[in-house]
Structure formats: C-alpha cells, structure tokens
Amino acid sequence: MQGIHVLIVDGRPLLRQVLARHLARTADHCVVNAEGDRIGAERVLLRLHVDVVVLAIDRPEPPRLGVIRALKRMQPLTKVLVLAERADLSFVAHALGAGADGILTGDDDLGEMSRAIRHVADGGRYICPAIAHEFAMRGIRSNTGRLPPAEQYAH
C-alpha cells in the first residue's frame, strides 16, 4: 500500500464510514482501519503500520486526552490528528501538550482534514484556521489590550 496510512478512531460508526470513504478517494491516503475506541486502535497499532491516527474526541476531559498519550507511547513516530467536536483554546493547548500533532474541529470540511493529514504526516504541526485565528486574536488582545484598527472593521 502506498501513500499515507491512516487509522480513524471514532465511536460513531457513521462518521468512521464517511471519513474512510472520503480518504479512500484521496490519491495519497490509505485507510488501514477504522476503530471505535482506544482498545481497537491499540490493537491496530500493534499489527499495522500507521502514519496518522485521526482521533475523534467529543469532550475535552483528562481521560480523553490520555488516549493521545497512550497512542504516542505505543508508537512515538505515529502522528495524532485530533478531531474535536468543540475546541476551546484551553482544550487545544492541553491536546497539544498531551502529544497531538494537529487539531481539527467538526466545523472543518473533509478537504481541510486531507490537508491536515498531509501536513502532520510530513512532520508539521497543524491547527485548523478557525483555532489559529482565535489564538492570534487572543495574542493580539493580550499584548495591546485591544484589537488593531484593521481588525475592528473585520467584525
């Protein structure tokens, strides 16, 4: 099998199927498996080569972030791309701190997911545009106490 080997981990069968079908139609992606939980993902990582794990996390709770750590302990070179239902900046910081290589939200489209998979597979870190914008705005606000004039008109 050529291309980027992807493992999808999501408790929702319908979403696993949609993601797997989309990625299968992408020339440089190869879905090696789709699992519903951590235990299934760990079994796959023990027997198959996986470049990127797409890990859906529905709630930003410490046990969910522990899955990222466990997967990275098992296969340190495998990249973990978190698909978060909702992602506030605190969750993003904790997920990246736990070892995630990238973050997407449910608001991103399938094309964005493909770009993110390619980016982390190539060794980069990926934060979806909406979250990156939020980080940038928070940094601007904290440094100056207000938005710059150009940004004031953008809202």
HUUR-V465108 format. One record per pair of residues at least 24 apart in sequence whose ideal C-beta (glycine too) atoms are under 10 Angstrom apart, sorted by the first residue. I is the first residue (numbers start at 1). J is the second residue. Records with the same first field share a line. If there is no record, write none. Layout:
I=J  J
This chain:
1=30  31  32  48  49
2=27  28  30
3=27  28  29  30  31  51  121
4=28  29  30  31  32  50  51  52  79  114  117  118  120  121  122
5=29  30  31  32  33  48  49  50  51  52  53  78  121
6=30  31  32  33  34  50  51  52  53  54  79  81  113  114  117  121
7=31  32  33  34  35  40  41  44  45  48  49  50  51  52  53  54  55  71  75  78  80
8=32  33  34  35  36  41  44  52  53  54  55  56  83
9=33  34  35  36  37  38  40  41  42  44  53  54  55  56  57  67  71  80  83
10=34  35  36  37  54  55  56  57  58  83
11=35  36  37  56  58
12=36  56  58
15=56  83  106
16=54  56
18=110
19=54  56  83  110  113
20=54
21=110
22=109  110  111  113  114
23=52  54  110  113  114  117
25=110  114
26=110  111  113  114  117  118
27=114
28=114  117  118  121
29=113  114  117  118  121
37=67
38=63  64  66  67  70  71
41=67  70  71  74
42=67  70  71  74  75
45=70  71  74  75  78
46=74  75
49=75  77  78
50=74  75  77  78  79
51=75  77  78  79  117  120  121  122
52=78  79  80  81  101  102  116  117  118  119  120  121
53=78  79  80  81  82  100  101  120
54=79  80  81  82  83  102  104  113  116  117  120
55=80  81  82  83  84  95  100
56=82  83  84  85  104  106
57=82  83  84  85  86  87  91  95  100  103
58=83  84  85  86  106
59=84  85  86  91
60=84  85  86  87  88  90  91  92  94  95
61=91  94
62=94  98
64=91  94  95  98
65=91  94  95  97  98  99  100
66=98
67=98
68=94  95  96  97  98  99  100  101
69=97  98  99  100
70=98  99
71=98  99  100
72=98  99  100  101
73=99
77=123
78=120  121
79=116  117  119  120  121  122  123  124  125  126
80=120
81=113  116  117  119  120  121  126
82=116  126
83=108  113  116  128
84=108  128  131
87=127  128  130  131  134
88=131  134
89=131  134  135  137  138
91=131
92=127  128  131  132  134  135
93=135
96=125  127
100=125  126  127
101=125  126
102=126  127  128
103=127  128  131  132
104=128  129  130  131
105=129  130  131
107=131
